[in-house]
Amino acid sequence: MSRRQSLMLGAGALALGFVPSRAPAAAADVILRPIPHSGEKLPSVGLGTARVFDVGTDAAKRSELEAVISALVTGGGSVIDTSSDYGSAEAVMGDLVETLGVRPHVFIATKIRSGTDAKTARAEFERSLQRLKTDNVDLLQLHNVSRANESLAQLREWKAQKLCRYVGVTSTYAGDYGAMEAIIRREKPDFVQVAYSLGEREAEKRIIPACVEIGAGILTALPLGRSSLFRAVKDKPLPDWAQEFDVQTWAQFFLKFLIGNTAVTVVIPGTDKAGHMNDNLAAGRGRLPDEGQRAKMVEFWQSLN
């Protein structure tokens, strides 16, 4: 199925007025990954909201995003990642989750800025809870850490108060990975979110090994490289051997490369189209590439550049 066909399928379901709570049949074959610090299992494909959910009060765009969240939950997904820095994304997401009545079925991850004082951080987190229309979040992350002395003490205090269930750190800048690694090893967060894709594998050198060593879950930001991966394969057919691990589209090819790394907990591609959400979710089902096949995927990617 092509990405366009998948989009048409999602639009068809919405045309029938389909707004589900949770579809057990769709969720039955979803690949789950355990959170190392707790053993709780999460569906391996989630949803990112950067840029795509920053739509303010635009009713038409909100309707499309409502369909995306419906597709996520129907397809057995749960993780939605957002941030106080993503414009109106938190508020839009909070409204839509409330409208759909799916708060019990979604794992909400948000972020507050690093490098602020306790009072500022508290005010920022309280605003996030208000925008998200919830009393607590599942994961609270310190966003874009860049200093090795960053502490998670404040976030752990909120965790003890049951304002969040897990704490983490994020960075998408390779230049900050030295500081991030130091934080990971010292603070031992529940989660680490890092830029990781077939085209951006810097995290494999030090961040992912550090996460494995201390037992942190990994969320992969920018798993489709802000669409740069699609541009690289435009008008190119999938390699025949991709069928060996149940790939039907390029999105599934790129995402299965990541999920095939057993250290990865959840991939969080962003989208504003229900059909693309369905396509992404398909990467979290069926066979995954083994290490030999993943190496072949890297060789294929390198041959394009």
N, C-alpha and C positions, 0 to 999 in steps of 0.2 A: 504494500500500500504506500503510495506517495504521500508527502506532507500535505499536498493539496487535497487528495482524497480523504485523508484523515480529518482535515478541516471540514470538509463537506459532511462527513459523518457526524461530527460534533454539532454542526449547525442543524442537521436534521433532527437530532434528539431534542435540541432546544426549541425547534419549531413545534414539537409535540407538547411543549410545556413541561418538560421533564426536569424537575429539580429534586434530586434524591437526597436522602440522608446518608445512607451507607448501603452499598450493594454487596452482600456477602459473596455472590458468585464471582464478581469482578475482583474481589480482594483475595479470593482463595489461593490463587497461584502467584501472588506477588512475592518477590524476593525480599525477605526481611533481614535486617542487620541489627545485631545487638549493640546497645550502648555499653562500652566496656566497663564503666564505673558502676552500672546498675544491673545490666542484663536485660533491661527493657528493650523490646525490639521495635524498630521503625521500618516502614516501607522505604526501599532504597532510592526511590525517585520522589522528589518534592517540588516545590515551587519557589522561585525567587521573585521579588517584587520591585527591585531597583528599576527606576525609570518607568517601567510599564504600568505600575499602579499609581504613579504620580499624575492623576487625572483630575484632581479637584472635584468639582460638582458636576462635571460633564455626564449627563444621564445616559447617553448612548454608550460612552466608553465604560461607564460603570456596569451597564447591562452586559457588555462583553466580558468584563472581568468577573461578574457574578457567574457567568457560564464557565469560566475557567476554574473557579473554586468548586463548582458543582462537578465538573469533569474530574478534578483531582480526587475528591472524596468518593465519587462513584467508582472511580478506577482503583480504589484501594490505597491511595496516597494519603498523607497526613501532614507532612512538614511544610510550613509556609514561613519563609524567612523575610524579615523586613528590617527597618531601622528608623530611628528618630531623624536621621539625616536624609531620608528618601522623600523629602517634600511632603505631599499629602498621602503617601502610600499607607502609612499606619492607619490613618483615619478612614481611608477608603476600604482597606482590608477589614477593619473593625466593623464598619457598617455592613459590609457584605456578609461577613461571617455571622453577624447577628441576624440579618434578614433571612439567611438560609437556615439558621438554627443548627449550625454544625460545630459550634465551639467544642462539644465533647469529642468530636471526631478529628480535630486538627491539633497539631503540635506547633504552637506559635513560638517562633524564635525572633527576638528583636535585639537591637544593639543601642548602646549609649556611647557617646564619644569618650575616647581615652584622654588622659592628661588634664582632667578638670578637677576642681575641689569637691569635697563631699556634698556641700550644699547644692552646688550646681548639678552634680550628678543625680542627686535625689530628686530635684525639681524636674530634670529631664526624664527620669524614669517614671515619675508620677504622671507627666504629660503623656508618655507612651501608653501607660495603663488606661488613661482616660480615652485616648484616641482609639485604642484597640477594644475598648468596652469590655474589659475583663479585670478581675481582681488580681490575677497573677498570670505570668507567662511560663511556658515550659522551659525556655532557654533564654538567658540574658547574657549578651556578649559585649565585651569591651572592644570597641570598633577601631580598626586600623592602628594597632599598637605599633609604636616606633621607638620606644625607649625601654631598655632592658630592665629598668627598675620599676616598671608598671606592676601594680599589685591588684589582686582580686579580692582583697579583704572586704571592701565595701559590698561587692556583689555576693560574697559568701554570707555576709550579715543578712542581706535581703533573702538569701536562700534559706537561712535559719528561720526567718520570719515567714517563710512559705510564700513569698512574693514571686519567687521563681523556683523551678525544680532543678535546673542545671545552670552552670556558669561556663563561660568560654571566652576565647579571644579570637580576633580576626585580623587578617592582613591580606591584601592582594598585591602588595608591592615587594618584589624580590629583594630590593635594597634594604628592606626592614626585616628580612628573615633571620638575620643574626640576632637581633634584639628579640624577635619572636621566639626563636629557639630557646634563648635564655629564660624567657618568661615561662614557656611550656615546661621546661625541666624543673624550674623552681616552684612555680605555682600549681602545677599539675591540674590544669582545668579539665572539666568534664568533656568539653568540645573545643575543637580548633577549626576555624573556617579559613580556607586558603584558596587562592586561585590555582586551579588544576584542570588541565584539558589535554587532549592529544597534542595540541600545538604549544602548550605551555606546561612543561614538566619539571620546572625548577624545584617545585616542592618535594619531588622525589628524593632530592639530594640530602636534605637535612630536616625539613619540617615533618614529613610523613614518618621517617624513622624515629624521630623524637616522640611523636604521638603514639606510635606502636610501643615504644619503650615504657612510657608512663601510663598507657592505657586510656588515651583520649579518643573520643569519637571524632570523625572527620566529616565536615561538610565541604563540598567542593563548589566554590564560587566560580562564576564565569566558565562553566563546563563546556559551553559552545563558543567560547572566545568572542563574545559580543558579535556573533554571526560570522566572524572571520573564517571559521572552519568551513562554513557553507560556501563562502565565496571561493575558497580554494578548490572546491570540488564541483563548482557550477558546471552543469552539462556533462558531468562525468558519471558513468554507471558505477554502481557498487561492484566491488570485486566479487567474483563467484564464490570464493571461499568464505565470504561473510555469512552465507547461509548455514555454515557449520555451527554458528552460535545464534541462530534465529534472528538475524538482522534483515529488516525489510526496507529501511530508510536510512539516510545519512545521519539523521538525529540519533537513531538507535545505535548506529555504528559508533558515533562519538561518545555517547553516554555509556554504552556497554564496555568500552575501553576502560572507563573509570570504575564502573561497578565491578569489573573483572579484577580489580585490585581489592583484595579482601580487607585491607585497612580502611577503605572508604565506607563510611556509614550511609550517607545520603548525598546524592547529587541534587543541586537546586537550580536548574535552568529557569530563567525568567521567560514569561510569555504572556501575551494578552489575547490569545486565540485558543478557544476550547479544543479545536482540532489539533493544534500543536501540543496542547497538554496531553491529549490522548496518545499522540505519537510518542511523546517523551515517556509516558507511563509504560508503554510497551517495552521500553528498554529494561524495565524492572521485572520482566517475565522471561521465562524460557531459559535456554542455555546461555552461559557466559563464556567469553574467551578465556582459555587457560594462558599460562605465562608464555608459552610458545606462540600462541595466536596473538597475544598482545604485542609481543616483539615484532611479529609480522605486520601488525597494524602500524607500529612506529616506523618500520621500514617503508611501508606504503606511503605514509604521510611525508616522510623525508624525500621520497621520490618525486613529490609534487612541488618541492621547493628548490 
